[in-house]
């Protein structure tokens, strides 16, 4: 598949996520929860197996919520007026979301409670992690924050315009991560140049305004810097 078509396909998929986040308040809550859970997992120092389980459950909850949104949109387009069949379909889809959320809450309880008990007994000690793990979590958190911001402001799509610039956010997040991981001037400087070029290109092609790019760069840089400072 050509790169252009691959990017277009990815953008359509992300547009679907953005539309769901814009129109569904509960999905936004799930995204907020996902960010909190990711950071809490780092703070408590859960094992990699537990972290994988948490990540999978979070993805399932978000996916089911978006499928529920798709079902509702389909039903509304078919049934123009109130119909008992439409109500049943929507209730079943909503039930699937509720069941998934309850299962996720139970899994979260099983994983987090022992760590939380230990924290209250011995005091809060922020766990330290490998730089690579922090970089991945920072990347995901930045993407989620970009998605949420665009959904709340109601402007733009993740890969085409709007506030903030997702490209700038990701590029500067990578720059900060490389700076911490390499601890060397030259790699950091080269990635910074690439990040600036990426940000500048978004303005040059008319996709973003300068302040949207600047805010995106600040978002990616500050979030990633904070996570590395806290957990490295």
C-alpha positions as CSV (number, residue, x, y, z in Angstrom):
1,X,0.0,0.0,0.0
2,X,1.5,3.4,-1.0
3,X,2.5,5.6,1.9
4,X,-0.1,8.3,1.0
5,X,-3.0,5.8,1.1
6,X,-1.7,4.4,4.3
7,X,-1.6,7.8,5.9
8,X,-5.1,8.5,4.5
9,X,-6.5,5.3,6.0
10,X,-4.9,6.0,9.3
11,X,-6.4,9.5,9.2
12,X,-9.9,8.2,8.5
13,X,-9.6,5.8,11.4
14,X,-8.4,8.6,13.7
15,X,-11.2,10.8,12.4
16,X,-13.6,8.1,13.7
17,X,-11.9,8.2,17.1
18,X,-12.1,12.0,17.1
19,X,-15.8,12.1,16.1
20,X,-16.6,9.6,18.9
21,X,-14.7,11.7,21.4
22,X,-16.4,14.8,20.3
23,X,-19.9,13.4,20.4
24,X,-19.6,10.9,23.3
25,X,-19.0,12.3,26.7
26,X,-18.4,8.8,28.2
27,X,-15.7,8.1,25.7
28,X,-13.8,11.2,26.7
29,X,-14.1,10.0,30.3
30,X,-12.5,6.7,29.2
31,X,-9.6,8.5,27.6
32,X,-9.1,10.6,30.7
33,X,-9.1,7.4,32.7
34,X,-6.6,5.7,30.4
35,X,-4.2,8.6,30.9
36,X,-4.6,8.4,34.7
37,X,-4.2,4.6,34.7
38,X,-1.0,4.7,32.6
39,X,0.6,7.3,34.9
40,X,-0.6,5.5,38.1
41,X,0.9,2.2,36.8
42,X,4.2,4.0,36.5
43,X,3.9,5.6,39.9
44,X,3.1,2.3,41.6
45,X,5.6,0.2,39.6
46,X,3.3,-2.6,38.4
47,X,5.0,-5.5,36.8
48,X,5.2,-5.7,33.0
49,X,2.7,-8.5,32.8
50,X,0.2,-6.5,34.9
51,X,0.9,-3.4,32.8
52,X,0.2,-5.3,29.6
53,X,-3.1,-6.6,31.1
54,X,-4.0,-3.0,32.0
55,X,-3.2,-1.7,28.5
56,X,-5.2,-4.5,26.8
57,X,-8.2,-3.9,29.1
58,X,-8.1,-0.1,28.4
59,X,-7.9,-0.7,24.7
60,X,-10.9,-3.1,24.8
61,X,-13.0,-0.6,26.8
62,X,-12.2,2.2,24.4
63,X,-12.9,0.0,21.4
64,X,-16.2,-1.2,22.7
65,X,-17.3,2.3,23.5
66,X,-16.5,3.4,19.9
67,X,-18.4,0.4,18.5
68,X,-21.3,1.4,20.6
69,X,-21.1,4.8,19.0
70,X,-21.1,3.2,15.6
71,X,-24.1,1.1,16.4
72,X,-26.0,4.1,17.7
73,X,-25.2,6.1,14.5
74,X,-26.3,3.2,12.3
75,X,-29.5,2.7,14.2
76,X,-30.4,6.4,14.1
77,X,-29.8,6.4,10.3
78,X,-32.1,3.4,9.8
79,X,-34.9,4.3,12.2
80,X,-36.0,7.9,11.7
81,X,-38.7,7.7,14.4
82,X,-38.9,5.9,17.7
83,X,-39.0,2.1,17.3
84,X,-38.8,-0.6,20.0
85,X,-36.3,-2.6,17.9
86,X,-34.0,0.4,17.8
87,X,-34.2,0.7,21.6
88,X,-33.4,-3.0,22.0
89,X,-30.3,-2.7,19.8
90,X,-29.0,0.4,21.6
91,X,-29.7,-1.2,25.0
92,X,-27.7,-4.3,24.0
93,X,-24.8,-2.2,22.7
94,X,-24.8,-0.1,25.9
95,X,-25.0,-3.3,28.0
96,X,-21.8,-4.5,26.2
97,X,-20.1,-1.3,27.2
98,X,-21.2,-1.5,30.8
99,X,-20.1,-5.2,31.1
100,X,-16.7,-4.4,29.7
101,X,-16.3,-1.4,32.0
102,X,-17.2,-3.5,35.0
103,X,-14.7,-6.2,34.0
104,X,-12.0,-3.6,33.5
105,X,-12.8,-2.1,37.0
106,X,-12.5,-5.6,38.6
107,X,-9.2,-6.3,36.8
108,X,-7.9,-2.9,37.9
109,X,-9.0,-3.5,41.5
110,X,-7.1,-6.9,41.6
111,X,-4.0,-5.3,40.2
112,X,-3.8,-2.0,41.9
113,X,-5.1,-2.8,45.4
114,X,-2.0,-4.6,46.7
115,X,0.2,-1.8,45.5
116,X,-2.1,0.8,47.0
117,X,-2.1,-1.0,50.3
118,X,1.7,-1.2,50.3
119,X,1.8,2.5,49.5
120,X,-0.4,3.5,52.5
121,X,1.6,1.2,54.8
122,X,5.1,2.2,53.8
123,X,4.5,5.6,52.3
124,X,4.4,6.8,48.7
125,X,7.5,5.9,46.8
126,X,7.5,6.7,43.1
127,X,8.8,3.8,41.1
128,X,11.6,4.3,38.6
129,X,11.6,2.9,35.1
130,X,13.7,2.3,32.1
131,X,13.9,5.3,29.7
132,X,12.5,3.3,26.9
133,X,9.3,2.4,28.9
134,X,8.8,6.1,29.8
135,X,9.3,7.2,26.2
136,X,6.6,4.8,25.0
137,X,4.1,5.8,27.7
138,X,4.9,9.5,27.0
139,X,4.2,9.0,23.3
140,X,0.8,7.4,24.1
141,X,-0.1,10.0,26.6
142,X,0.8,12.9,24.2
143,X,-1.4,11.3,21.5
144,X,-4.3,10.9,23.8
145,X,-4.0,14.5,25.0
146,X,-3.9,15.8,21.4
147,X,-7.0,13.7,20.6
148,X,-8.8,15.0,23.8
149,X,-7.9,18.6,23.1
150,X,-9.1,18.5,19.5
151,X,-12.3,16.8,20.7
152,X,-13.0,19.4,23.4
153,X,-12.2,22.4,21.2
154,X,-14.0,20.8,18.3
155,X,-11.5,21.9,15.7
156,X,-9.3,19.9,13.3
157,X,-8.4,16.2,13.1
158,X,-5.3,14.6,14.5
159,X,-3.4,14.5,11.2
160,X,-4.9,17.5,9.4
161,X,-5.1,20.8,11.1
162,X,-6.7,22.0,14.3
163,X,-5.4,22.9,17.7
164,X,-2.9,21.7,18.8
165,X,-0.6,20.3,16.0
166,X,-0.3,16.6,16.6
167,X,2.7,16.4,14.4
168,X,4.5,19.0,16.4
169,X,3.5,17.4,19.7
170,X,4.8,14.0,18.7
171,X,8.0,15.4,17.1
172,X,8.9,17.4,20.2
173,X,8.0,14.5,22.5
174,X,10.4,12.3,20.5
175,X,13.1,15.1,20.8
176,X,12.8,15.2,24.6
177,X,12.8,11.4,24.9
178,X,15.9,11.1,22.7
179,X,17.6,13.8,24.8
180,X,17.0,11.9,28.0
181,X,17.8,8.5,26.5
182,X,21.0,9.5,24.7
183,X,22.3,12.1,27.1
184,X,24.4,13.4,24.2
185,X,24.3,16.8,22.5
186,X,24.5,15.8,18.9
187,X,21.6,13.3,18.7
188,X,19.4,15.7,20.7
189,X,20.4,18.6,18.4
190,X,19.7,16.6,15.2
191,X,16.3,15.5,16.4
192,X,15.5,19.0,17.5
193,X,16.3,20.2,14.0
194,X,14.0,17.6,12.5
195,X,11.2,18.5,15.0
196,X,11.5,22.1,14.1
197,X,11.4,21.3,10.4
198,X,8.3,19.1,10.9
199,X,6.6,21.9,12.8
200,X,7.5,24.5,10.3
201,X,6.3,22.3,7.4
202,X,2.8,22.2,9.0
203,X,2.7,26.0,8.8
204,X,4.2,26.1,5.3
205,X,1.6,23.9,3.8
206,X,-1.2,25.8,5.4
207,X,-2.4,23.0,7.7
208,X,-1.7,24.8,10.9
209,X,-1.3,28.3,12.2
210,X,2.0,29.2,14.0
211,X,0.4,29.3,17.5
212,X,-1.2,25.8,16.9
213,X,2.2,24.4,16.1
214,X,3.8,26.2,19.1
215,X,1.2,24.8,21.5
216,X,1.6,21.4,20.1
217,X,5.4,21.5,20.6
218,X,4.9,22.7,24.1
219,X,2.4,20.0,24.9
220,X,4.7,17.2,23.6
221,X,7.8,18.7,25.2
222,X,6.3,19.5,28.7
223,X,4.5,16.2,29.1
224,X,7.5,14.1,28.1
225,X,9.9,16.1,30.2
226,X,7.6,15.8,33.2
227,X,7.3,12.0,32.9
228,X,11.0,11.5,32.5
229,X,11.8,13.8,35.4
230,X,9.3,11.9,37.6
231,X,10.1,8.3,36.6
232,X,13.6,8.1,35.3
